Amino acid sequence: MPGGTKTLIHDIDRRKLWRWTLSIGLFFVLWEIVGRSGAILSIVPPTEVIPALFTLMAEEDLLRAALGTLTIAALGFLIGAVVGVSVGVLMGVSRRWADVLDPIVSGSFAVPISMFIPVIAVYLGLGFKAKVVMVVLFNVFIIIVNTETGIREVPASIKEMARAFGTPSRDVYRRVILPWASPYIITGLRIGVGRSVGGAILADLLLRSQNLGLVIRNAQGSFQLAELLAAVFFITIVAAGTMAIARVIEWRLMRWTTL
């Protein structure tokens, strides 16, 4: 990468870091002002929530709860990624399969995932397997749609040029179509990571209460708003951290597009 381009990227990263720091700082300031003003009774200021968070972390094994939820999210994401990319590629390269599968994918993508919870509970129970399936339902359709879109967006002229140079059909897909569609696919996978974490937390909350879902239940049952918001704040940190890692991986994988 040329030195000028690398310097520009670092400058952009510094500006983003300052903007993120400023926005987070402003959020906490506004939160404190609103919480202290009493305008909204249910908003506890961060100066009370953060100590409650440390107390919660000292009394309960939050890290183990987070690990349990993230394990469900990771397994569901891996299954959803394999199925989603495979089905998306199939729909992208084959118009017949697209016509067959598109009504199912579009319909499932449009309906709320919570509608499937009673069906999942009846057939799979309320345990680990049911939660993984719920996570898969949360992520697989967005991955399918992004993958299919990426395959469809490859210009016909690019494919014709590759075939004109005598490239075998298998290599056209492997060396031309998939690399061209990779930004769509990787973005779909990154969004799928966020949806997987959200799906795992919701599964722990709505199916058998375990892990981070149990933390929320216990905080809710204590009728202490500071503890409840502390639990929600911790879960937000976990979700945001996971998405930040996914974004960094996405940036590294897509860095070749800036060369």
C-alpha positions as CSV (number, residue, x, y, z in Angstrom):
1,M,0.0,0.0,0.0
2,P,1.5,3.4,-0.9
3,G,2.7,5.5,2.0
4,G,0.2,8.3,1.2
5,T,-2.8,6.0,1.2
6,K,-1.7,4.4,4.5
7,T,-1.3,7.9,6.1
8,L,-4.7,8.8,4.9
9,I,-6.3,5.7,6.4
10,H,-4.6,6.4,9.8
11,D,-5.8,10.0,9.7
12,I,-9.4,8.8,9.0
13,D,-9.1,6.3,11.8
14,R,-8.0,9.0,14.2
15,R,-10.9,11.2,13.2
16,K,-13.3,8.3,13.7
17,L,-11.8,7.6,17.1
18,W,-12.3,11.2,18.2
19,R,-15.8,11.3,16.9
20,W,-16.7,8.1,18.7
21,T,-15.1,9.3,21.9
22,L,-17.0,12.6,21.6
23,S,-20.3,10.9,20.9
24,I,-19.9,8.5,23.8
25,G,-18.9,11.4,26.2
26,L,-21.9,13.5,25.1
27,F,-24.2,10.4,25.6
28,F,-23.1,10.0,29.2
29,V,-23.4,13.8,29.9
30,L,-26.9,13.9,28.5
31,W,-27.8,10.7,30.4
32,E,-26.5,12.2,33.6
33,I,-28.4,15.5,33.0
34,V,-31.7,13.7,32.2
35,G,-31.3,11.3,35.1
36,R,-30.6,14.0,37.6
37,S,-33.4,16.3,36.4
38,G,-36.1,13.7,37.2
39,A,-37.9,14.5,34.0
40,I,-38.1,10.7,33.3
41,L,-38.4,8.8,36.5
42,S,-37.2,5.5,35.0
43,I,-33.9,6.9,33.9
44,V,-31.2,6.4,36.6
45,P,-28.1,8.5,36.0
46,P,-24.8,6.8,35.1
47,T,-23.1,7.8,38.3
48,E,-25.5,5.3,40.0
49,V,-25.6,2.7,37.2
50,I,-21.9,2.2,36.9
51,P,-21.3,1.5,40.6
52,A,-24.2,-0.9,40.4
53,L,-22.5,-2.6,37.4
54,F,-19.3,-3.1,39.4
55,T,-21.4,-4.5,42.3
56,L,-23.2,-6.8,39.9
57,M,-19.9,-8.0,38.5
58,A,-18.6,-8.7,42.0
59,E,-21.7,-10.6,43.1
60,E,-22.5,-12.6,40.0
61,D,-20.4,-14.4,37.5
62,L,-21.2,-12.1,34.6
63,L,-18.2,-13.2,32.5
64,R,-19.4,-16.8,32.6
65,A,-22.9,-15.7,31.7
66,A,-21.5,-13.7,28.8
67,L,-19.4,-16.6,27.7
68,G,-22.5,-18.9,27.7
69,T,-24.5,-16.5,25.6
70,L,-21.6,-15.9,23.2
71,T,-21.1,-19.6,22.8
72,I,-24.7,-20.0,21.6
73,A,-24.3,-16.9,19.3
74,A,-21.0,-18.3,17.8
75,L,-22.4,-21.7,17.1
76,G,-25.6,-20.3,15.6
77,F,-23.6,-17.9,13.5
78,L,-21.3,-20.6,12.1
79,I,-24.2,-22.7,11.1
80,G,-26.1,-19.7,9.7
81,A,-23.0,-18.5,7.8
82,V,-22.4,-21.9,6.1
83,V,-26.1,-22.3,5.2
84,G,-26.6,-18.6,4.3
85,V,-23.5,-18.3,2.0
86,S,-24.2,-21.7,0.3
87,V,-27.9,-20.9,-0.4
88,G,-27.1,-17.3,-1.4
89,V,-24.5,-18.5,-3.9
90,L,-26.9,-21.1,-5.2
91,M,-29.7,-18.5,-5.7
92,G,-27.2,-16.0,-7.2
93,V,-25.9,-18.4,-9.9
94,S,-29.1,-20.2,-10.7
95,R,-32.3,-18.4,-11.7
96,R,-34.3,-21.6,-11.3
97,W,-33.2,-22.1,-7.7
98,A,-33.8,-18.4,-7.0
99,D,-37.4,-18.6,-8.2
100,V,-37.9,-21.7,-6.0
101,L,-36.3,-20.3,-2.8
102,D,-37.0,-16.6,-3.1
103,P,-40.6,-16.8,-1.7
104,I,-39.4,-18.8,1.3
105,V,-36.4,-16.5,2.0
106,S,-38.4,-13.3,1.5
107,G,-41.3,-14.5,3.6
108,S,-39.1,-15.7,6.4
109,F,-37.0,-12.5,6.3
110,A,-40.1,-10.3,6.6
111,V,-41.8,-12.0,9.5
112,P,-40.7,-11.4,13.2
113,I,-38.4,-14.2,14.4
114,S,-40.3,-14.3,17.7
115,M,-43.2,-15.9,15.8
116,F,-41.1,-19.1,15.5
117,I,-40.5,-19.3,19.3
118,P,-43.6,-21.5,20.1
119,V,-42.7,-23.8,17.1
120,I,-39.1,-24.1,18.3
121,A,-40.2,-24.8,21.8
122,V,-42.6,-27.5,20.8
123,Y,-40.2,-29.4,18.6
124,L,-36.8,-28.7,20.2
125,G,-37.7,-27.7,23.8
126,L,-36.2,-24.8,25.6
127,G,-32.6,-25.7,25.9
128,F,-29.3,-25.3,24.0
129,K,-30.4,-26.8,20.7
130,A,-33.5,-24.6,20.5
131,K,-31.5,-21.5,21.3
132,V,-28.9,-22.3,18.5
133,V,-31.7,-22.8,16.0
134,M,-33.3,-19.5,17.1
135,V,-29.9,-17.7,16.5
136,V,-29.6,-19.3,13.0
137,L,-33.1,-18.0,12.1
138,F,-31.9,-14.5,13.3
139,N,-28.9,-14.4,11.0
140,V,-29.3,-16.8,8.0
141,F,-31.7,-14.8,5.9
142,I,-29.7,-11.6,5.9
143,I,-26.6,-13.6,4.9
144,I,-28.6,-15.3,2.1
145,V,-29.9,-11.9,0.8
146,N,-26.5,-10.2,0.9
147,T,-24.7,-13.1,-0.8
148,E,-27.3,-13.4,-3.5
149,T,-27.2,-9.7,-4.1
150,G,-23.4,-9.8,-4.4
151,I,-23.5,-12.6,-6.9
152,R,-26.1,-10.8,-9.0
153,E,-24.2,-7.5,-9.0
154,V,-21.2,-9.1,-10.8
155,P,-21.3,-7.4,-14.3
156,A,-22.0,-9.7,-17.2
157,S,-19.0,-8.2,-19.1
158,I,-16.6,-9.4,-16.4
159,K,-17.8,-12.9,-16.6
160,E,-17.8,-12.8,-20.4
161,M,-14.2,-11.5,-20.4
162,A,-13.1,-14.3,-18.1
163,R,-14.7,-16.9,-20.4
164,A,-13.2,-15.2,-23.5
165,F,-9.7,-15.9,-22.0
166,G,-10.6,-19.5,-21.7
167,T,-11.2,-19.6,-18.0
168,P,-13.0,-22.8,-17.0
169,S,-16.5,-22.3,-15.5
170,R,-15.4,-23.5,-12.1
171,D,-12.5,-21.0,-12.0
172,V,-14.9,-18.2,-13.2
173,Y,-16.9,-18.7,-10.1
174,R,-13.9,-19.2,-7.8
175,R,-11.6,-16.5,-9.1
176,V,-14.0,-13.9,-10.5
177,I,-17.5,-14.0,-9.2
178,L,-16.8,-14.8,-5.5
179,P,-14.0,-12.2,-5.1
180,W,-16.2,-9.6,-6.8
181,A,-19.1,-10.4,-4.5
182,S,-17.0,-10.7,-1.4
183,P,-17.8,-7.2,0.0
184,Y,-21.5,-8.0,0.0
185,I,-20.8,-11.4,1.5
186,I,-18.5,-10.1,4.2
187,T,-20.9,-7.3,5.1
188,G,-23.7,-9.8,5.4
189,L,-21.6,-11.9,7.7
190,R,-20.8,-8.9,9.8
191,I,-24.5,-8.0,10.2
192,G,-25.1,-11.6,10.9
193,V,-22.7,-11.5,13.9
194,G,-24.7,-8.7,15.4
195,R,-28.0,-10.4,14.8
196,S,-26.6,-13.6,16.3
197,V,-25.6,-11.9,19.5
198,G,-29.0,-10.3,19.8
199,G,-30.7,-13.6,19.0
200,A,-28.7,-15.4,21.6
201,I,-29.6,-12.9,24.3
202,L,-33.3,-13.0,23.3
203,A,-33.2,-16.8,23.3
204,D,-31.7,-16.8,26.8
205,L,-34.4,-14.4,27.9
206,L,-37.5,-15.9,26.2
207,L,-36.7,-19.6,26.3
208,R,-35.0,-21.1,29.3
209,S,-33.6,-18.2,31.3
210,Q,-29.9,-18.7,31.4
211,N,-26.6,-16.8,31.0
212,L,-27.2,-13.1,30.2
213,G,-31.0,-13.6,30.0
214,L,-31.0,-14.9,33.6
215,V,-28.9,-11.8,34.6
216,I,-31.7,-9.6,33.2
217,R,-34.4,-11.7,34.9
218,N,-32.7,-11.4,38.3
219,A,-32.1,-7.7,37.9
220,Q,-35.8,-7.2,36.9
221,G,-37.0,-9.3,39.8
222,S,-35.0,-7.1,42.3
223,F,-37.1,-4.0,41.3
224,Q,-33.8,-2.0,41.5
225,L,-33.7,0.2,38.4
226,A,-29.9,0.9,38.8
227,E,-29.2,-2.9,38.8
228,L,-31.5,-3.4,35.8
229,L,-29.9,-0.7,33.8
230,A,-26.5,-1.9,34.8
231,A,-27.3,-5.4,33.5
232,V,-28.6,-3.8,30.2
233,F,-25.5,-1.6,30.0
234,F,-23.2,-4.7,30.4
235,I,-25.1,-6.6,27.7
236,T,-24.8,-3.5,25.4
237,I,-21.0,-3.4,26.0
238,V,-20.8,-7.1,25.1
239,A,-22.8,-6.7,22.0
240,A,-20.9,-3.5,20.9
241,G,-17.6,-5.2,21.6
242,T,-18.6,-8.1,19.4
243,M,-19.7,-5.9,16.6
244,A,-16.4,-3.9,16.9
245,I,-14.4,-7.1,16.5
246,A,-16.5,-8.1,13.5
247,R,-16.0,-4.7,11.9
248,V,-12.2,-4.9,12.3
249,I,-12.2,-8.3,10.7
250,E,-14.4,-7.0,7.9
251,W,-12.0,-4.1,7.3
252,R,-9.0,-6.4,7.2
253,L,-10.7,-8.8,4.8
254,M,-11.8,-6.0,2.5
255,R,-8.6,-4.0,2.7
256,W,-7.6,-5.3,-0.8
257,T,-10.4,-3.2,-2.3
258,T,-8.5,0.0,-1.4
259,L,-5.3,-1.1,-3.0
